[in-house]
Amino acid sequence: MAERVDVHNLGFDLVRATEHTALQAGRWVGLGDRAGADDAAAQAMMEILDTLPIDGYLMDTEARKAGYHSQRETRQRVGAGGPAMDLLVDSVDGVGLLALGRPGAISVACAAPHGAIWSPAPALYMEKIVVDREVGRALVAECMDAPAAWTLALIARMKKKAVRDLVVFVLDRPRHHTLIEEIRRAGARVQVHHDGDVAGALLAAMPGGPIDVLMGVGGALEGVLAAAAVRALGGAMLGRLVPRNDEEREAIQAAHGDHKRVYTAADMIAGEEIFFAATGVTDGMLLQGVSYAGDRATTHSLVLRGKSGVRRLIHTDHPLRESPTSSGARVLSAPAHPSP
């Protein structure tokens, strides 16, 4: 059970971390070095997490899926002391987009009282459906196994739209070919994205946003991060762990019981004291990316708090000091403790 804590709006501290990470990651945009960008972003994220006024427990990491060692595995405790909080971060959601200079990469972090964030480990992938609060009350577990046309008809009815006017976010993966064809046969429009399903979930959960629903299989880590944002926005989400083989299925069964269980956002993030922050790295539908101009840079961020339901969009101007490294990349230095 999550511990009850009296904590200030930690979202303003989290956004310092995502801004700092985006500033570092932004210098890697379009260089084609996915691993280098991810390592630089992870280091930047850790630098700020260690200054936060909390006793932080860093939860499951993207490094498990990527298959390489990361600081995010070895630094499980973060913060400078304070209330016990669980944290979940993705230094760059859409690092492949960043490496190729494509739109939609963001830096993301969420926090909740210790014990509130569910870990999907050992699962690496999760099937998801995400909608906004207008549809949320009608989303039922049966949607996970129903034909796409049935679920889309339900969403259209709740939104008072024709199915043909719905826009569905789906990741561009071979596993989604059948799903994409189902959606198109139902008459809805598909936005196929190369990467970045946390951003996709945010777009689907955002009231009045450009995406009506996210569907398909993505990372389990991204699923829990998405659940935090969905809860803070008042939307709804269904998720189910997807084993890749019999060995993983048995491990999921041992850790979580029924591997076919359908989870809600509330199952993944307990309570209302939820904090979420995201900063754009490359321009996208959700947030503008980092913009550099001489010794200044600008970032665009989103900060959410579950308890109040407040959504803040923050445009920040940063002074920079930078120096070239031996590899040719440039290291940015912003004030160590920038004000929120």
C-alpha positions as CSV (number, residue, x, y, z in Angstrom):
1,M,0.0,0.0,0.0
2,A,1.3,3.5,-0.9
3,E,2.5,5.5,2.0
4,R,0.6,8.8,2.7
5,V,2.9,11.8,2.6
6,D,2.6,15.5,2.8
7,V,4.6,16.7,-0.2
8,H,4.8,19.9,-2.1
9,N,4.2,19.9,-5.9
10,L,7.0,17.7,-6.9
11,G,6.1,18.3,-10.5
12,F,8.1,21.5,-10.5
13,D,11.2,19.5,-9.3
14,L,10.6,16.8,-11.9
15,V,10.3,19.3,-14.7
16,R,13.8,20.5,-13.8
17,A,15.0,17.0,-14.4
18,T,13.2,16.6,-17.8
19,E,14.3,20.1,-18.9
20,H,18.0,19.4,-18.0
21,T,17.7,16.0,-19.8
22,A,16.2,17.5,-22.9
23,L,18.9,20.2,-23.1
24,Q,21.5,17.5,-23.1
25,A,19.7,15.1,-25.4
26,G,18.8,17.9,-27.9
27,R,22.5,18.2,-28.9
28,W,22.3,14.6,-30.2
29,V,19.3,15.1,-32.5
30,G,19.9,13.8,-36.0
31,L,23.4,12.4,-35.3
32,G,22.4,8.8,-35.7
33,D,24.0,7.7,-32.4
34,R,21.1,6.2,-30.4
35,A,23.3,4.7,-27.7
36,G,25.3,7.9,-27.2
37,A,22.2,10.0,-27.0
38,D,20.5,7.6,-24.5
39,D,23.6,7.5,-22.2
40,A,24.0,11.3,-22.2
41,A,20.3,11.7,-21.4
42,A,20.4,9.1,-18.6
43,Q,23.4,10.9,-17.0
44,A,21.6,14.2,-17.2
45,M,18.5,12.8,-15.7
46,M,20.4,11.3,-12.8
47,E,22.2,14.6,-12.1
48,I,19.0,16.3,-11.2
49,L,17.2,13.4,-9.6
50,D,19.9,13.3,-7.0
51,T,19.1,16.9,-6.0
52,L,15.4,16.4,-5.5
53,P,14.0,17.0,-1.9
54,I,12.9,13.3,-1.5
55,D,14.0,9.9,-0.5
56,G,13.5,8.5,-4.0
57,Y,13.2,4.9,-5.1
58,L,13.9,4.6,-8.8
59,M,11.7,2.0,-10.3
60,D,12.0,-0.3,-13.3
61,T,14.1,1.0,-16.3
62,E,14.2,1.1,-20.0
63,A,17.6,-0.4,-19.9
64,R,16.2,-3.9,-19.4
65,K,14.4,-3.7,-22.7
66,A,17.4,-2.1,-24.5
67,G,19.7,-4.9,-23.2
68,Y,22.6,-2.8,-22.0
69,H,24.0,-1.6,-18.7
70,S,22.7,1.8,-17.6
71,Q,23.2,4.2,-14.6
72,R,19.5,3.8,-14.2
73,E,20.0,0.2,-13.1
74,T,22.8,0.9,-10.6
75,R,21.3,4.0,-8.9
76,Q,18.2,2.7,-7.4
77,R,18.1,5.3,-4.6
78,V,18.0,9.0,-5.6
79,G,17.2,12.3,-3.9
80,A,18.7,14.5,-1.2
81,G,16.3,13.4,1.5
82,G,12.7,14.0,2.3
83,P,9.4,12.0,1.9
84,A,9.7,8.5,0.5
85,M,8.7,8.6,-3.2
86,D,8.7,6.1,-6.1
87,L,10.0,7.5,-9.4
88,L,9.8,6.2,-12.9
89,V,11.6,7.9,-15.7
90,D,12.3,7.6,-19.4
91,S,15.2,9.9,-20.2
92,V,14.1,10.0,-23.8
93,D,10.8,8.4,-24.9
94,G,11.5,8.0,-28.6
95,V,15.3,7.9,-28.6
96,G,15.2,6.4,-32.1
97,L,13.2,9.5,-33.2
98,L,15.9,11.7,-31.7
99,A,18.8,9.8,-33.4
100,L,17.1,10.2,-36.8
101,G,16.0,13.8,-36.2
102,R,12.3,12.9,-36.3
103,P,9.5,14.7,-34.4
104,G,8.0,13.5,-31.2
105,A,10.9,12.7,-28.8
106,I,10.3,13.7,-25.2
107,S,11.9,13.4,-21.8
108,V,9.5,12.0,-19.1
109,A,9.4,11.5,-15.3
110,C,6.7,10.7,-12.8
111,A,6.6,10.3,-9.0
112,A,4.1,9.0,-6.4
113,P,4.4,8.1,-2.7
114,H,6.5,5.0,-2.0
115,G,4.6,1.8,-2.8
116,A,2.2,3.5,-5.3
117,I,3.9,2.6,-8.6
118,W,3.4,-0.9,-9.8
119,S,6.3,-2.7,-11.5
120,P,5.4,-4.8,-14.5
121,A,8.7,-6.7,-14.3
122,P,9.7,-9.2,-15.6
123,A,7.4,-8.2,-18.5
124,L,8.9,-5.9,-21.2
125,Y,5.9,-5.3,-23.3
126,M,2.3,-4.3,-22.7
127,E,-0.9,-4.1,-24.8
128,K,-2.6,-0.8,-24.3
129,I,-5.7,1.2,-25.0
130,V,-5.8,4.9,-23.9
131,V,-8.7,7.4,-24.1
132,D,-9.6,10.7,-22.6
133,R,-12.0,11.4,-19.8
134,E,-14.9,11.9,-22.2
135,V,-14.7,8.2,-23.1
136,G,-13.1,6.9,-19.9
137,R,-16.3,5.9,-18.1
138,A,-17.3,3.6,-21.0
139,L,-14.0,1.8,-21.4
140,V,-14.3,-1.7,-20.2
141,A,-11.9,-4.7,-20.0
142,E,-13.8,-6.4,-22.8
143,C,-12.3,-3.8,-25.2
144,M,-9.0,-5.6,-25.0
145,D,-10.4,-8.7,-26.8
146,A,-13.1,-7.1,-28.8
147,P,-12.7,-6.4,-32.5
148,A,-11.2,-3.0,-33.1
149,A,-14.4,-1.9,-34.9
150,W,-16.5,-2.6,-31.7
151,T,-14.2,-0.5,-29.5
152,L,-14.0,2.3,-32.1
153,A,-17.8,2.4,-32.3
154,L,-18.0,2.7,-28.5
155,I,-15.4,5.6,-28.6
156,A,-17.2,7.3,-31.4
157,R,-20.5,7.1,-29.6
158,M,-19.1,8.6,-26.4
159,K,-17.4,11.4,-28.4
160,K,-20.5,12.0,-30.5
161,K,-18.4,11.6,-33.7
162,A,-18.6,9.4,-36.7
163,V,-16.1,6.5,-36.6
164,R,-14.5,7.9,-39.8
165,D,-13.6,11.0,-37.8
166,L,-11.6,9.1,-35.2
167,V,-7.8,9.3,-35.2
168,V,-6.0,6.2,-33.8
169,F,-2.3,6.3,-32.6
170,V,-0.5,3.0,-33.4
171,L,3.2,2.3,-33.3
172,D,4.8,1.2,-36.7
173,R,5.6,-2.4,-35.8
174,P,5.1,-5.7,-37.8
175,R,3.0,-7.0,-34.9
176,H,0.4,-4.2,-35.6
177,H,-0.2,-4.9,-39.3
178,T,-3.5,-6.8,-38.6
179,L,-4.6,-4.1,-36.1
180,I,-4.0,-1.3,-38.5
181,E,-6.0,-3.1,-41.2
182,E,-8.8,-3.7,-38.7
183,I,-8.9,0.0,-37.8
184,R,-8.9,1.0,-41.5
185,R,-11.7,-1.4,-42.4
186,A,-13.7,0.1,-39.5
187,G,-13.4,3.4,-41.3
188,A,-11.2,5.2,-38.7
189,R,-8.0,7.0,-39.5
190,V,-4.6,5.7,-38.4
191,Q,-1.6,7.7,-37.4
192,V,1.3,5.3,-37.6
193,H,4.3,6.5,-35.5
194,H,7.8,5.2,-35.5
195,D,8.3,5.5,-31.8
196,G,7.1,7.4,-28.7
197,D,4.0,5.8,-27.2
198,V,4.2,7.8,-23.9
199,A,3.6,10.9,-26.0
200,G,0.9,9.0,-27.9
201,A,-0.8,8.1,-24.7
202,L,-0.7,11.7,-23.5
203,L,-2.2,12.9,-26.8
204,A,-5.0,10.3,-26.5
205,A,-5.7,11.2,-22.9
206,M,-5.5,15.0,-23.4
207,P,-9.0,16.5,-23.4
208,G,-9.8,17.9,-26.9
209,G,-6.5,16.5,-28.2
210,P,-5.7,15.5,-31.8
211,I,-5.7,11.7,-31.0
212,D,-8.9,9.9,-30.0
213,V,-7.3,6.6,-28.9
214,L,-4.0,4.8,-28.6
215,M,-4.0,1.1,-29.4
216,G,-1.5,-1.6,-29.6
217,V,1.6,-3.1,-27.9
218,G,4.4,-1.0,-26.6
219,G,6.9,-1.0,-23.7
220,A,5.7,-2.0,-20.3
221,L,7.7,0.8,-18.7
222,E,6.1,3.3,-21.0
223,G,2.7,1.8,-20.1
224,V,3.2,2.6,-16.4
225,L,4.5,6.1,-17.2
226,A,1.5,6.6,-19.4
227,A,-0.8,5.4,-16.6
228,A,0.5,8.2,-14.4
229,A,-0.3,10.9,-17.0
230,V,-3.6,9.3,-17.8
231,R,-4.7,9.4,-14.2
232,A,-3.5,13.0,-13.7
233,L,-5.5,14.0,-16.9
234,G,-8.6,12.1,-15.8
235,G,-8.5,9.8,-18.8
236,A,-8.7,6.0,-18.8
237,M,-6.3,3.2,-19.8
238,L,-6.4,-0.6,-20.1
239,G,-3.2,-2.6,-20.1
240,R,-2.2,-6.2,-20.4
241,L,1.3,-7.7,-20.1
242,V,2.5,-9.4,-23.3
243,P,5.0,-12.3,-22.9
244,R,7.4,-12.8,-25.8
245,N,7.9,-16.5,-25.2
246,D,6.9,-19.4,-22.8
247,E,9.7,-18.6,-20.4
248,E,8.6,-15.0,-20.0
249,R,5.0,-16.1,-19.7
250,E,5.9,-18.4,-16.8
251,A,7.9,-15.6,-15.1
252,I,5.0,-13.1,-15.5
253,Q,2.6,-15.8,-14.1
254,A,4.9,-16.3,-11.1
255,A,5.2,-12.5,-10.4
256,H,1.7,-11.3,-11.1
257,G,-0.6,-14.3,-11.2
258,D,-2.9,-14.4,-14.2
259,H,-0.8,-13.2,-17.2
260,K,-4.0,-12.4,-19.0
261,R,-5.2,-9.9,-16.4
262,V,-6.3,-6.5,-17.7
263,Y,-5.0,-3.6,-15.6
264,T,-6.4,-0.1,-15.3
265,A,-4.4,3.0,-14.8
266,A,-5.5,2.9,-11.1
267,D,-4.0,-0.6,-10.8
268,M,-0.7,0.7,-12.1
269,I,-0.5,4.0,-10.1
270,A,-2.3,4.0,-6.7
271,G,-3.8,7.1,-5.1
272,E,-4.1,10.7,-6.3
273,E,-0.8,12.1,-5.2
274,I,0.7,11.7,-8.7
275,F,3.3,14.0,-10.3
276,F,4.2,13.9,-13.9
277,A,6.5,16.0,-16.1
278,A,7.5,15.9,-19.8
279,T,9.8,18.1,-21.9
280,G,10.0,18.1,-25.6
281,V,13.3,17.1,-27.2
282,T,12.3,17.3,-30.8
283,D,9.2,19.1,-32.1
284,G,6.1,17.1,-32.0
285,M,2.3,17.1,-31.7
286,L,2.5,17.2,-27.9
287,L,5.4,19.6,-27.2
288,Q,7.9,21.8,-29.1
289,G,11.5,20.5,-29.0
290,V,14.6,22.3,-27.6
291,S,15.6,25.4,-29.5
292,Y,19.2,26.7,-29.2
293,A,20.3,30.3,-30.0
294,G,23.9,31.2,-29.0
295,D,24.2,31.1,-25.2
296,R,20.4,30.6,-24.6
297,A,18.0,27.7,-25.1
298,T,14.3,27.3,-24.8
299,T,12.3,24.3,-23.7
300,H,8.6,23.5,-23.7
301,S,7.2,21.3,-20.9
302,L,4.0,19.8,-19.5
303,V,3.5,19.4,-15.7
304,L,0.6,17.4,-14.3
305,R,-0.6,16.9,-10.7
306,G,-3.2,14.1,-10.1
307,K,-4.7,15.4,-6.8
308,S,-5.6,18.9,-8.2
309,G,-6.0,17.9,-11.8
310,V,-4.0,21.0,-12.8
311,R,-2.2,20.9,-16.2
312,R,0.6,23.4,-16.7
313,L,2.4,24.2,-20.0
314,I,5.8,25.8,-19.2
315,H,8.0,27.7,-21.7
316,T,11.4,28.2,-20.2
317,D,14.4,30.2,-21.3
318,H,17.8,28.8,-20.2
319,P,21.2,30.4,-20.1
320,L,23.8,28.0,-21.3
321,R,27.5,27.4,-21.0
322,E,28.9,24.8,-23.3
323,S,32.2,23.2,-24.2
324,P,33.2,20.7,-26.9
325,T,34.2,17.2,-25.9
326,S,36.8,15.0,-27.6
327,S,34.1,13.2,-29.5
328,G,32.9,16.5,-31.0
329,A,29.6,16.6,-29.0
330,R,29.0,19.6,-26.9
331,V,28.2,19.4,-23.2
332,L,25.7,21.9,-21.9
333,S,25.8,23.4,-18.5
334,A,22.8,25.2,-17.1
335,P,22.5,26.5,-13.5
336,A,22.8,23.6,-11.1
337,H,19.5,24.4,-9.4
338,P,17.4,26.4,-11.9
339,S,14.2,27.8,-10.4
340,P,10.9,26.2,-11.4
